[in-house]
């Protein structure tokens, strides 16, 4: 196991991962962030270098200080050799199995390896799968003109309470702090009414994905979410990021919207696997 800390090696890794898109989307996004200021405080581990067979990103130890905070304790994975990845995953020097944490990846073997490791480590295993939608030309996202009584802006700390209240995974201290970190450290886009009140928004997450796109119910049906997604997508695309987002398998409305906007649904699902020590509670 090696921790890659050399900037030139990390830049090289980014280029290698880009050649394997879209399978590498989550880990590639994390590496891109690391190479651009590392706002989430992550690091990269490989089994060997330069001919690696598995790569894993994780929060630095000084970041992942709360064993119950699965919002912060997030990993991304990609492998060329599943057996090598299994070995990397079960190494306690690589993964802190005393914590509640989640792993993101676009390969079925990542879920299988987590299930096997959960049995070995005697932890709970809770997988979820999502459709991934990718857009290659974000300036062509279908979006209406913004009403002149409204204005585009970016999110700030005063918006975090509303973001947390409206997020399907929100409503607790850890989710609130996670969203505050996204707002503070990553690009965002939002629409404000003529009184400066937030009505629609989209965020960018530590794996380079569009996240928590939302419009208040009383403002829906006017295309506002397409406007904020287009603005944010064009901004991050200009910095070299692939434009993608993950949608729940039962969220047909958002699936239809992504197809209307011109996103391509990938064949590979995004797997997000939550691992929970059996003595822990997850809020």
Secondary structure in CASP SS format (residue, H / E / C, confidence):
PFRMAT SS
TARGET T0000
AUTHOR 0000-0000-0000
METHOD secondary structure of the structure
MODEL  1
X C 1.00
X E 1.00
X E 1.00
X E 1.00
X C 1.00
X C 1.00
X H 1.00
X H 1.00
X H 1.00
X H 1.00
X H 1.00
X H 1.00
X H 1.00
X H 1.00
X H 1.00
X H 1.00
X H 1.00
X H 1.00
X C 1.00
X C 1.00
X C 1.00
X C 1.00
X C 1.00
X C 1.00
X H 1.00
X H 1.00
X H 1.00
X H 1.00
X H 1.00
X H 1.00
X H 1.00
X H 1.00
X H 1.00
X H 1.00
X C 1.00
X C 1.00
X C 1.00
X C 1.00
X C 1.00
X C 1.00
X C 1.00
X E 1.00
X E 1.00
X E 1.00
X E 1.00
X E 1.00
X C 1.00
X C 1.00
X C 1.00
X C 1.00
X C 1.00
X C 1.00
X C 1.00
X E 1.00
X E 1.00
X E 1.00
X E 1.00
X E 1.00
X E 1.00
X C 1.00
X C 1.00
X C 1.00
X C 1.00
X C 1.00
X C 1.00
X C 1.00
X C 1.00
X C 1.00
X C 1.00
X C 1.00
X C 1.00
X C 1.00
X C 1.00
X E 1.00
X E 1.00
X E 1.00
X E 1.00
X E 1.00
X E 1.00
X C 1.00
X C 1.00
X H 1.00
X H 1.00
X H 1.00
X H 1.00
X H 1.00
X H 1.00
X H 1.00
X H 1.00
X H 1.00
X C 1.00
X C 1.00
X C 1.00
X C 1.00
X C 1.00
X C 1.00
X C 1.00
X C 1.00
X C 1.00
X C 1.00
X E 1.00
X E 1.00
X E 1.00
X E 1.00
X E 1.00
X C 1.00
X C 1.00
X H 1.00
X H 1.00
X H 1.00
X H 1.00
X H 1.00
X H 1.00
X H 1.00
X H 1.00
X H 1.00
X H 1.00
X H 1.00
X H 1.00
X H 1.00
X H 1.00
X C 1.00
X E 1.00
X E 1.00
X E 1.00
X E 1.00
X E 1.00
X E 1.00
X E 1.00
X E 1.00
X E 1.00
X E 1.00
X E 1.00
X E 1.00
X E 1.00
X C 1.00
X C 1.00
X H 1.00
X H 1.00
X H 1.00
X C 1.00
X C 1.00
X C 1.00
X C 1.00
X C 1.00
X C 1.00
X C 1.00
X C 1.00
X C 1.00
X C 1.00
X E 1.00
X E 1.00
X E 1.00
X C 1.00
X C 1.00
X C 1.00
X H 1.00
X H 1.00
X H 1.00
X H 1.00
X H 1.00
X H 1.00
X H 1.00
X H 1.00
X H 1.00
X H 1.00
X C 1.00
X C 1.00
X C 1.00
X C 1.00
X C 1.00
X C 1.00
X H 1.00
X H 1.00
X H 1.00
X H 1.00
X H 1.00
X H 1.00
X H 1.00
X H 1.00
X H 1.00
X H 1.00
X H 1.00
X H 1.00
X H 1.00
X C 1.00
X C 1.00
X E 1.00
X E 1.00
X E 1.00
X E 1.00
X E 1.00
X C 1.00
X C 1.00
X C 1.00
X C 1.00
X C 1.00
X E 1.00
X E 1.00
X E 1.00
X E 1.00
X E 1.00
X E 1.00
X E 1.00
X C 1.00
X C 1.00
X C 1.00
X C 1.00
X C 1.00
X E 1.00
X E 1.00
X E 1.00
X E 1.00
X E 1.00
X E 1.00
X C 1.00
X H 1.00
X H 1.00
X H 1.00
X C 1.00
X C 1.00
X C 1.00
X C 1.00
X H 1.00
X H 1.00
X H 1.00
X H 1.00
X H 1.00
X H 1.00
X H 1.00
X H 1.00
X H 1.00
X H 1.00
X H 1.00
X H 1.00
X H 1.00
X H 1.00
X H 1.00
X C 1.00
X C 1.00
X C 1.00
X C 1.00
X E 1.00
X E 1.00
X E 1.00
X E 1.00
X E 1.00
X E 1.00
X C 1.00
X C 1.00
X C 1.00
X H 1.00
X H 1.00
X H 1.00
X H 1.00
X H 1.00
X H 1.00
X H 1.00
X H 1.00
X H 1.00
X H 1.00
X C 1.00
X C 1.00
X E 1.00
X E 1.00
X C 1.00
X C 1.00
X C 1.00
X C 1.00
X E 1.00
X E 1.00
X E 1.00
X E 1.00
X E 1.00
X E 1.00
X E 1.00
X E 1.00
X C 1.00
X C 1.00
X C 1.00
X C 1.00
X C 1.00
X C 1.00
END
